[in-house]
Amino acid sequence: MSGLAEPPATDRCPRCGGGFHCGARDEAPCPCTGFTLTPAVLGELRSRYDGCLCLACLAQLAAELPQV
């Protein structure tokens, strides 16, 4: 056990409705920065959803959408 507590779920994923913590404004980089998405995929996600997606949904969509 690392001793670090998970941040509280302060956001709601617009895709699945689940609670999560968006780390975009945290001191450390948000875990979503580990995903490499093309500008086309980012544009598609922005057109479909308002706000940040939870990591599970982001990972699933990143795997499903063509990275062209």
DAGI-V25971 format. One line per field, one symbol per residue. phi: phi as a letter, one per 40 degrees, with the letter a starting at -180 (. if undefined). A space follows every 10 residues. Layout:
phi: ???
This chain:
phi: .cgccccccb bbcccbgcca bccdbccccc dccccbbcdc cdccccccbc gccccccccc cccccccb
